[in-house]
């Protein structure tokens, strides 16, 4: 293993992939899955407008970010109505939100850059 590979193995980071639930059964069959990729959880630097994907040192930290920031249903639902914690079923994928149809999955970061 070269130095770069050894360093990367030690520095594994994680991100939150944003997925959209596909409702249409024909579309599910055609695409071969129930979710489509939307993007990655990111922040925008207010001074430059540059988007940067949020990266976390552990899967648990990524799930914690979701649990603290992304569990609200929104829409006509009461404010205290929330989705379950991201890793409730030990899959590292959240429930999909019935209002937005979005779900979040903890993924290993591979250096993807936000556009």
C-alpha positions as a Python dict, from the first residue, in 0.01 Angstrom:
ca = {
    (1, 'X'): (0, 0, 0),
    (2, 'X'): (144, 338, -97),
    (3, 'X'): (157, 634, 141),
    (4, 'X'): (-145, 803, -22),
    (5, 'X'): (-361, 487, 14),
    (6, 'X'): (-253, 441, 376),
    (7, 'X'): (-339, 804, 455),
    (8, 'X'): (-679, 773, 288),
    (9, 'X'): (-760, 455, 480),
    (10, 'X'): (-701, 640, 806),
    (11, 'X'): (-893, 952, 695),
    (12, 'X'): (-1219, 794, 575),
    (13, 'X'): (-1490, 1059, 584),
    (14, 'X'): (-1865, 1033, 537),
    (15, 'X'): (-2135, 1247, 377),
    (16, 'X'): (-2515, 1249, 354),
    (17, 'X'): (-2651, 1155, 13),
    (18, 'X'): (-2994, 1302, -65),
    (19, 'X'): (-3234, 1061, -237),
    (20, 'X'): (-3586, 1107, -375),
    (21, 'X'): (-3841, 829, -332),
    (22, 'X'): (-3990, 721, -667),
    (23, 'X'): (-4367, 676, -633),
    (24, 'X'): (-4458, 548, -979),
    (25, 'X'): (-4427, 166, -998),
    (26, 'X'): (-4348, 168, -1370),
    (27, 'X'): (-4072, 423, -1310),
    (28, 'X'): (-3935, 203, -1029),
    (29, 'X'): (-3919, -96, -1264),
    (30, 'X'): (-3764, 108, -1545),
    (31, 'X'): (-3495, 256, -1319),
    (32, 'X'): (-3435, -60, -1117),
    (33, 'X'): (-3476, 101, -774),
    (34, 'X'): (-3705, 300, -548),
    (35, 'X'): (-3475, 603, -500),
    (36, 'X'): (-3304, 846, -736),
    (37, 'X'): (-2992, 1044, -646),
    (38, 'X'): (-3058, 1416, -583),
    (39, 'X'): (-2728, 1539, -439),
    (40, 'X'): (-2536, 1567, -114),
    (41, 'X'): (-2606, 1766, 202),
    (42, 'X'): (-2401, 2083, 168),
    (43, 'X'): (-2351, 2435, 295),
    (44, 'X'): (-2299, 2756, 102),
    (45, 'X'): (-2023, 3000, 195),
    (46, 'X'): (-2215, 3332, 219),
    (47, 'X'): (-1912, 3541, 119),
    (48, 'X'): (-1834, 3347, -201),
    (49, 'X'): (-2151, 3154, -281),
    (50, 'X'): (-1935, 2840, -307),
    (51, 'X'): (-2116, 2516, -220),
    (52, 'X'): (-1928, 2264, -7),
    (53, 'X'): (-2045, 1912, 72),
    (54, 'X'): (-2070, 1852, 446),
    (55, 'X'): (-1824, 1582, 553),
    (56, 'X'): (-1825, 1394, 882),
    (57, 'X'): (-1551, 1193, 1055),
    (58, 'X'): (-1786, 907, 1147),
    (59, 'X'): (-2112, 754, 1029),
    (60, 'X'): (-2260, 836, 1370),
    (61, 'X'): (-2174, 1209, 1329),
    (62, 'X'): (-2344, 1213, 987),
    (63, 'X'): (-2653, 1044, 1131),
    (64, 'X'): (-2650, 1287, 1424),
    (65, 'X'): (-2652, 1584, 1182),
    (66, 'X'): (-2960, 1439, 1011),
    (67, 'X'): (-3128, 1364, 1344),
    (68, 'X'): (-3074, 1723, 1463),
    (69, 'X'): (-3160, 1903, 1137),
    (70, 'X'): (-3367, 1698, 892),
    (71, 'X'): (-3639, 1509, 1080),
    (72, 'X'): (-3926, 1761, 1049),
    (73, 'X'): (-4211, 1662, 819),
    (74, 'X'): (-4305, 2016, 718),
    (75, 'X'): (-4614, 2094, 514),
    (76, 'X'): (-4941, 2064, 704),
    (77, 'X'): (-4795, 1840, 974),
    (78, 'X'): (-4757, 1969, 1333),
    (79, 'X'): (-4411, 2102, 1425),
    (80, 'X'): (-4349, 1822, 1676),
    (81, 'X'): (-4425, 1551, 1417),
    (82, 'X'): (-4087, 1404, 1322),
    (83, 'X'): (-3941, 1117, 1124),
    (84, 'X'): (-3751, 841, 1303),
    (85, 'X'): (-3377, 874, 1365),
    (86, 'X'): (-3167, 803, 1055),
    (87, 'X'): (-3020, 472, 1168),
    (88, 'X'): (-3330, 331, 1339),
    (89, 'X'): (-3311, 10, 1133),
    (90, 'X'): (-2928, -14, 1121),
    (91, 'X'): (-2928, 59, 746),
    (92, 'X'): (-2776, 412, 757),
    (93, 'X'): (-3073, 529, 545),
    (94, 'X'): (-3353, 749, 678),
    (95, 'X'): (-3723, 707, 622),
    (96, 'X'): (-3843, 908, 323),
    (97, 'X'): (-4036, 1224, 405),
    (98, 'X'): (-4399, 1206, 283),
    (99, 'X'): (-4403, 1580, 206),
    (100, 'X'): (-4073, 1615, 16),
    (101, 'X'): (-4022, 1245, -72),
    (102, 'X'): (-3656, 1293, 31),
    (103, 'X'): (-3449, 1040, 223),
    (104, 'X'): (-3088, 1063, 342),
    (105, 'X'): (-2819, 795, 336),
    (106, 'X'): (-2479, 797, 505),
    (107, 'X'): (-2217, 728, 238),
    (108, 'X'): (-1841, 702, 240),
    (109, 'X'): (-1701, 1025, 93),
    (110, 'X'): (-1502, 984, -227),
    (111, 'X'): (-1400, 1346, -277),
    (112, 'X'): (-1705, 1454, -479),
    (113, 'X'): (-1725, 1829, -533),
    (114, 'X'): (-2054, 2022, -517),
    (115, 'X'): (-2159, 2226, -823),
}
